[in-house]
Amino acid sequence: MILHNKENKEILKRKLREESFSRQTLSFYKFINIPDPQAFRDELYLHFTEMRVFGRIYIALEGINAQISVPEFNLEQFKSFVSNHPFLHGILLNKAVEDNGLSFYKLKILVKHKVLSDGLNNQEFDIFNVGEHLDAMTFNQKISQEGTVVIDLRNHYEHEVGHFEQAILPDVATYKESIPVIVDMLEEKRPENILLYCTGGIRCEKFSAYLKHKGFENVFQLKGGVINYAHQVRAAGIEPKFIGKNFVFDDRMGERVTQHIIASCHQCGKPADTHRNCANDACHILFIQCEACSQKYQQCCSDTCSETIRLPESVQKEMRKGQLHPHAHHKSKFREIEI
């Protein structure tokens, strides 16, 4: 039995666009001991394929991390499966803030060493002894309290387009890289309250446990991350303290929380917050581009890449074999996605 979808990407994307039904984008995670990740992976692949679920799911001994899209006519079946599964029972299903149904075009489930690339040794601390979860309203109240530090656990390219106004924004490219930077900063400041937030909550879950292991008290985390926060403040009709876009790790690349545009086009410097992967597959680097530059450079990051995509596909294919990105010196500005 084949438990992988190896169909051509462009064909799969066309089939997705031609679907006659709506999809709902969801994300969830759970840290839980999974004795046989491969068996669990295969079980999920069979059930989720039957329900026509698309997405990217990581499974490891420590748990599961998932971003998916589910056909709306199968939502109840999916929720029933999740609520009755011993490894998934009780998870928070984070519904996308903005959803065009085109977030994923196939199902990909991988067994990994860890569901988060954090560089931490799970044997050295209790990953289940986590910081206190806060809802949106309580998080807002805590932010304004004296002696409170708010920390964004996301990468540079994420908080560049949206963040809490009072947050500390580490200039890092990966979650793993951010951990020692933040710990060193906290050990120097020793704040009374530590508030953590990330996209959907999983990075806060692990890092809050690590901070408690390091002796920090009063560690709090935003339950369900920015995704859940956006839904809660809208439902309550209150002004969000998060401004701009929430970066997401699927084909949408962002969900607008407020109308603020706080970033700039990486090519002309005008206000913009649309992330794009360079259309040159030999580059494919992540950057922010305004509509004018998108047309000028044909959705590429440079003149060089724009010229490259005009070449015959056979020539481009040869160029992709081990070619380095022509603008490697811009890595501080153009970031590769790390999930």
N, C-alpha and C positions, 0 to 999 in steps of 0.2 A: 504494500500500500504506500502510495506517494503522499507524504505529509508536508509538501512544499509546493508553492505555486511558482512555476518557472516560465509562465507565459510572458511574452514580450510586454515591456512596460508601457509602450505607447498604445498597444491594443487594450491593455487593462484600463488605461486612463480614458480611452474612447468609450469602452463599455460602461465605465462609471458615469460619464457625462450623459450617456444614453439611457440610464436607468429611469424607469417611470415612477419611482417611489422616492420618498424623502428619507434621509439618514440623519441620525443624531450623533454628534461627536461627544464622546465621554472619556474621562481619564480616571484611573484609580490606582492605588498601591496598597500593599500591606506587607509589613515585616512579620514573618511567621516561619517557623522551622518547616522546611519542605524536604523530607528524607530522600525522595527520588525526583529531582527536578525534571529529568527527561520524560519519565512516565506522566508527570503532571502536564508537561508541555504537550505531549502527544494527545492526551485526553482533551485539553483545551482546543487544540487544533481541530480535532474531529468535531467537537460540539459547536465551536464557533464557525467553522466552515459550513456546517449544516444551517446555521442561523444567518449566514451571509455577512458575518462580521468581518470588517477590514481593520487594519491597524498594525501597530508595532508593540510587541509585548516582550519584556525581559523576565526570565525566571531564573532563580538561583536558590541555593540552600537557605539563604536569608529571607526569601520572599518573592514578591512579584511587583512589577512596575509596568503599567499599561496605558496606552493612548489608542483609542479605537473609534470606529464609527459603526453604528448598528442601524439596520433598516427599522423605521418606526413601527412597521407592522410586526416586528419580532422583538420589540422592546420588553413587553411583559414576559415573554418566554426567556429572554436574556436575564432579566431581573430575578425571575424565579430560579433560574439555574445558579446564579451568583449567591442568592440568599440561602440556598440549600446546600451549597458546597462547603465542606469543612474548612478549606483553606481560604475561602473568599467571604464567608459569612460576616456581616457587620461592616463591610467596606463602605466608604463614602464614594458614591458615584458623582464625580464632578461633571456637570453639563457645561458644554462650551458656552461662552458669553456671546460670541457671534459665530454663526454656523451656516456655511453654504453647502454642506453635504459632500464637499470635495476634499476633505482632509486626508483621506487615505484611499488608495486604489487597490490594495491587496492585503492579505493577512500574512504577517511575518512574526513568528514566535521563536525567540532565541533563548537557549540555555547559556547563561553566563556565569562567570565566577562570582559576580556580585551584581545586584540590580542597579547599583550606583557606583560609578568610578570615583571612589573617595579616598583611596589609599589608607584607610583605617583598618586596624586589626580587630575584628569583631570579638576575638577571644580576650581582649584586654579590658573590655567594658560591657555593661549590660545594655544592649541596643533597644531593649524594651522599656527601660527606665527613662522615659522621655519627658520633655518639658510640658507644661500645662497648655492645653489647646484653648484658644480664645476665639469667640465669634467676632464678626466685623465690628459691632458696636463696642464691645469691651476692648478690642484692639485699639479702636479710635480713642477711647478714654485713656488707656494706658500710655499712648504715645505722648500725650501732653503732661504726664506726670513728671515731676522733677526727679533727676537721677536715672532717667530711662534712656536707653540706647536702642535704636531701631536698626537692624542689620539686614541688608538685602543679600540673600545667599545665591543670587543668580549671577550669571556671567556678564561681562562688559556689554556684549551685543544685545543682551536682554534688557538690562536696566537703562541702556542708552535711550530707548524709546518710551520708557514708562517706569515710574517708581514712586514710592511714598516720599513726599517732599522732605521729611525730616530724616530720611534714612542715610546710613553710611553705605557707600557704594564702592566696594573694593574693585580696583581696576585689574581684574583677572580674566583669563580666557577659559578656565575650567573650574568646576566645583572643587576638585581635588586641590587645585592651586590655592583656592580661597581659604581653606581650613586653617593652615598655619598662620596665614596673614591675619585672619580675624582673631584667632586665639591670642596671638601676640598683642594685638591691639587691646583686647579685653583685659588681659593680664596687667596691662599698663594703666587702664582706666578704672577697672573694677567698679562698673556701674551698679546701681541698686537693682535695676530691672533690665533684663535683656529680652528684647522682642525680635523674633526671627520671622522672616517671610520668604516665600519662593513661589513658583508658578502654581503648583498643585498640592504642596505640603510635604512631599517625600524627602526633599533635602533637609528641611527643618526637622523632620522626625529623627533622622539619624544624627544630625549635628547637635540637636538639643540634648540627646542622650550622651554624646561625647563631652559637651560642656559640663554637664552634671558630673560626669566622671572626673573632669578636670577640677572640680571643686567649686564651680559657679552655682550660686543659688538664684532663685527667682528667675528661672528661664521659662519664657513663654513662646508659643508659636501660633501663627495664624492658621486656624483650622481650614483645610482645603485650599490654602494658598490664595493667590490673587483671584483665581477663577471663582472660588466660592465667595470671596469677599465682594466681588463685583455684583454677583446675584443678590447677596444679602443687603447691600446698601441700596440697590435699586428697589428691592421689595419694600424696604423700610422708608424709602423716599428721602434719604439723607445724603448730604454732600460727601462724596468719597475723598479720602485723603491721599489716595493713589491717583496720580495724574498720567495721562497718556495712554499708551498701548501696553498690553500684556503679551510678550513674545510667547509663541507656542511652537512646539516641535513637530509640526506637520506641514502640509502644503499650504496652509493658510498663513503661517509665519507670524500671525498677530491677531489679537482681539482688542478692539477699541473699548477702553473703560471710560475715558473722558475725551473731549474734543481737543484737548491740548496737544500740540505738536512740539515736542521738546528737543527733538533731534534735528540733524541737518544732513542734506545730501552729501555723500562722501566725494562727489565729483565737482559740484558747483557751490556747495555751501548754503544753498537755500533751505528753508524749513521743509523737512520731509521725515517720514518715519516708516516708509515701506521697505522692508527687507527683501532682498532678491539674491538668488544664486546666479552668478555670472553665466550667461547663456553659452559661453565657450566651455564645453565639457572637459577640456584639458586644464581648465582653471576652476570653474564652478565655485569660486570663493563667495562667501556671504558678505553683503555690503548693503548700505542704504542708498536708495536712488529715487530722485524725484521723477515725475512724469516726463518733463522736458528732456532730461538726460537719458531716460529710458528709450525715448525715440531717437535721440541723437546717437547713442552708442548701441542701439539694437539690443537693449537689456544686458549689455556687457559692462565690465568694470573699467575698460580702457579702450583706446584706439586699437591697440595691439590685438586684444581679444575680439573686438568688433571686426577687424580685418580677417582674423582667423576663421570665424564662422562663415565667411563668404567663400572659403576654399572648398574644393570637392571633399565629400565625406571621407573618401579613402585617404586623402592627405591628412585630414583632421585625426583620423583613427591612428595613423602613424605618429602624429605629434603627441597623442595622449599616452603613448607607451613610455612611461617613466619620465615624462616632461615635468620640470619644476615650474611652479607658477612664476610668470614673468615679473610680477610685482611683489616678490617675497619680502622686500624691505618695507612694505605697507602692512605687515602682519599686525601691527599695533592698532590699525584702523580696520582692516579687512579681516574678519575672524571666521575660522572654520567652526561649524556647529559641533558642539560636544553635548551629548544628552546625559 
